[in-house]
Amino acid sequence: MANPDKGAKALSGEPEKEKLDKEIYKKYEKLVLNYFYSKTSDAQLSKDLSAETMSKIIINYHKKLNQKTLDNWVFTVTQNHFYDYIRKI
């Protein structure tokens, strides 16, 4: 028989994760967008690349344990996404 408390615990953490997702998005969105704009000078392309990168960041940021590491990791993800874009064109 399934443990009903286990499901309740998973659901109770969801709003907390959503709040943290929003905080991470708010903190880094403009930095990521500005990075891409500085590289491309194309507002629409910068928005597209930024949206793709922020998706990667939101999905994976929980793997970083402290703020210093997170800041460096976000820059690395952003930079690598730009390099991937350049290789494709």
Backbone as a ProteinNet text record, in pm:
[ID]
protein_1_A
[PRIMARY]
MANPDKGAKALSGEPEKEKLDKEIYKKYEKLVLNYFYSKTSDAQLSKDLSAETMSKIIINYHKKLNQKTLDNWVFTVTQNHFYDYIRKI
[TERTIARY]
83.5	0	88.5	51.2	128.6	119.4	224.9	230.7	171.8	57.3	-4.7	79.1	159.6	243.2	352	401.3	506.5	459.6	339.7	284.6	259.3	215.1	188.5	317.7	426.1	554.8	602.2	586.6	628.7	550	420.6	338.1	368.5	399.7	424.9	552.6	647.9	770.9	757.2	651.5	633.5	626.2	543.7	539.3	673.2	745.2	876.5	972.9	969.3	1054.8	1015.1	885.4	840	888.1	884.6	932	1081.6	1157.6	1301.1	1329	1252.2	1266.5	1249.1	1147.3	1120.1	1232.9	1288	1399.1	1522.4	1552.1	1667.3	1645.6	1525.3	1493.9	1510.5	1455	1460.8	1605.1	1685.2	1823.6	1908.7	1890.3	1982.5	1929.4	1800.5	1743.8	1810.3	1819.4	1874.8	2024.5	2097	2239.9	2261.2	2181.7	2192.4	2153.5	2043.9	1999.2	2104.9	2162.1	2265.5	2389.8	2425.1	2539.6	2514.7	2398.8	2369.7	2359.8	2302.5	2292.9	2431.8	2520.9	2657.4	2730.4	2691.7	2756.5	2691.5	2559.9	2488.4	2438.5	2414.3	2353	2217.4	2152.7	2022.6	1926.5	1831.1	1741.8	1659	1601.9	1516.8	1597.8	1711.3	1797.5	1843.6	1875.8	1918.1	1807.2	1683.4	1569.8	1551.1	1563.6	1547.7	1656.1	1780.9	1891.5	1879.6	1836	1819	1710.8	1599.2	1490.5	1536.7	1609.1	1660.2	1757.1	1844.1	1944.3	1879.3	1782.8	1716.1	1640.8	1588.3	1523.4	1623.6	1741.1	1845.5	1883.1	1895.4	1935	1829	1702.8	1594.5	1583.5	1602.5	1593	1707	1825.5	1944.2	2008.5	1960.6	2030.6	2040	1947	1946.3	2072.8	2149.5	2273	2386.1	2370.6	2473.7	2441.4	2538.2	2510.8	2529	2615.3	2634.3	2629.5	2611.8	2590.2	2709.1	2830.2	2948.4	2956	2934.5	2936.3	2822.1	2705.3	2589.7	2616.9	2672.4	2703.5	2797.5	2902.2	2998.2	2933.5	2852	2785.5	2689.7	2613.3	2519.4	2596.6	2709.9	2789.2	2840.4	2885.3	2936.2	2826.5	2707.9	2594.6	2561.5	2559.4	2528.4	2631.9	2756	2864.8	2862.5	2843.4	2839.8	2721	2608.6	2492.3	2521.4	2591.4	2629.1	2723.6	2822.5	2915.3	2842.1	2744.9	2664.8	2589.1	2533.4	2460.7	2555.9	2673.6	2772	2810.6	2829.7	2866.9	2757.3	2632.8	2520.3	2499.7	2544.7	2520.2	2629.4
-117.6	0	124.7	224.9	347.8	428.9	498	582	718.8	757.9	885.5	1005.1	990.5	1101.9	1135.5	1035.5	1057.9	1152.9	1132.7	1221	1360.7	1369.5	1500.8	1579.1	1511	1579.7	1631.9	1553.7	1597.6	1720	1719.7	1833.7	1956.9	1938.9	2054.6	2127.7	2059.1	2122.9	2196	2171.1	2231.5	2384.5	2445.3	2591.4	2653.3	2586.6	2636.2	2633.8	2525.4	2516	2621.5	2641.7	2743.7	2882	2910	3038.6	3054.2	2949.2	2953.3	2965	2894.3	2906.8	3052.4	3117.2	3256.6	3348.4	3322.2	3403.2	3387.3	3263.9	3237.4	3304.9	3290.4	3351.7	3502.8	3562.6	3708.2	3756.6	3681.9	3722.2	3716.9	3612.9	3590.7	3626.1	3645.6	3667.7	3784.8	3897.6	4016.7	3999.5	3934.9	3911.5	3823.1	3717.4	3624.6	3695.2	3768.5	3842.2	3942.8	4016.1	4114.6	4048.3	3932.1	3859.3	3827.7	3771.3	3735.4	3858.8	3965.7	4086.6	4143.9	4135.9	4186.7	4105.1	3980.4	3893.7	3900.9	3926	3917.1	4050.7	4147.7	4275.8	4257.3	4146.6	4115.3	4088.1	4178.5	4170.4	4041.6	4004.9	3885.5	3758.2	3747.8	3630.8	3621.7	3734.8	3737.3	3687.4	3727.6	3680.6	3529.7	3480.1	3336.6	3255.9	3297.3	3226.8	3235.8	3351.1	3370.5	3278.1	3266.4	3179.7	3034	2990.6	2853.6	2829.3	2925.9	2913.3	2915.4	3003.6	3011	2881.7	2817.5	2687.5	2585.9	2582.3	2491.2	2522.6	2651	2692.5	2652.6	2679.5	2648.4	2497.5	2419.9	2274.8	2217.9	2279.3	2218	2293.2	2410.9	2490.7	2422	2333.2	2267.1	2184.9	2158.2	2081.2	2164.2	2295.9	2383.8	2416.5	2398.6	2407.5	2546.9	2627.7	2759.9	2869.5	2991.1	3103.7	3129.3	3122.1	3147.9	3047.1	2922	2818	2838.5	2876.5	2898.3	3011.5	3121.6	3233.7	3190.3	3120	3073.2	2973.5	2885.3	2785.1	2849	2949.1	3018.8	3082.2	3145.6	3205	3097.3	2986.5	2877.3	2820.7	2799	2748.5	2848.3	2975.4	3080.5	3082.5	3083.4	3086.8	2962.4	2846.5	2722.8	2718.7	2773.3	2777.1	2866.9	2976.9	3064.9	2991.8	2921.8	2846.8	2739.7	2673.3	2574.6	2639.9	2758.1	2830.5	2864.6	2913.8	2952.7	2831.4	2718.1	2596.8	2554.5	2584.5	2541.4	2632.1	2756.2	2846.3	2837.8
0	0	0	-76.3	-86.8	41.5	71.8	189.9	156	213.6	178.6	221.7	325.4	370.4	269.2	199	100.8	-9.2	-60.7	-163	-110	12.5	73.5	88.8	124.7	138.5	3.7	-100.9	-233.9	-277.7	-252.3	-291.7	-208.3	-79.3	5.7	-34.5	-97	-141	-272.5	-346.9	-478.9	-473.8	-387.6	-385.5	-346.3	-259.4	-219.4	-338.4	-415.8	-534.9	-637.7	-656.6	-751.8	-709	-580.3	-529.7	-556.8	-531.4	-556.7	-706.5	-789.2	-934.9	-978.2	-925.8	-961.4	-916	-797.6	-747.3	-835.1	-872.7	-960.1	-1095.7	-1150	-1279.5	-1273.2	-1168.9	-1153	-1138.2	-1064.9	-1040.3	-1166.5	-1247.6	-1358.9	-1497.1	-1511.4	-1645.1	-1717.7	-1652.8	-1717.9	-1748.9	-1658.7	-1683.1	-1805.2	-1814.2	-1927.3	-2057.1	-2054	-2172.5	-2218.3	-2125.2	-2159.6	-2217.9	-2165.4	-2220.4	-2367.8	-2397.7	-2536.7	-2626.2	-2574.2	-2656.3	-2684.7	-2587.1	-2608.5	-2715	-2730.1	-2828.9	-2966.5	-2971.9	-3099.8	-3153.5	-3066.5	-3103.5	-3171	-3144.3	-3201.6	-3085.8	-3066.3	-2950.7	-2950.4	-3065	-3069	-3048.3	-3112.8	-3094.9	-2948.6	-2889.7	-2749.4	-2658	-2685.1	-2605.4	-2620.5	-2742.9	-2767.2	-2695.6	-2712.1	-2647.1	-2494.8	-2446.9	-2302.5	-2247.4	-2317	-2272.1	-2266.9	-2368	-2370.1	-2254.6	-2231.5	-2125.1	-1987.9	-1968.7	-1838.1	-1809.7	-1912.3	-1892.5	-1838.7	-1898.2	-1851.2	-1706.5	-1676.5	-1541.9	-1440	-1469.5	-1375.7	-1352.8	-1456.8	-1443.3	-1358.6	-1365.8	-1305.3	-1189.8	-1152.7	-1051.3	-916.5	-885.3	-754.2	-729.8	-834.1	-820	-760.5	-759.3	-706.2	-561.1	-474.1	-331.5	-271.9	-327.7	-267.7	-373.8	-328	-418.6	-509.7	-458	-540.5	-654.7	-623	-725.5	-824.3	-775.7	-862.7	-961.3	-914.9	-1004.4	-1116.6	-1080.4	-1181.1	-1276.8	-1222.7	-1304.4	-1404.3	-1360.4	-1450	-1565.7	-1535.7	-1642.9	-1738.2	-1684.9	-1769	-1858	-1803.2	-1882.5	-1994.2	-1961.1	-2058.4	-2169.7	-2131.5	-2228.8	-2317.4	-2259.5	-2338.1	-2433.3	-2391	-2480.1	-2600.6	-2577.9	-2688.9	-2784.9	-2729.6	-2814.6	-2895.1	-2834.4	-2905.6	-3020.5	-2995.1	-3099.7	-3215.8	-3183.1	-3286.6	-3371.6	-3309.1	-3384.1	-3481.6	-3447.2	-3532.3	-3653.5	-3644.4	-3758.6	-3863
[MASK]
+++++++++++++++++++++++++++++++++++++++++++++++++++++++++++++++++++++++++++++++++++++++++

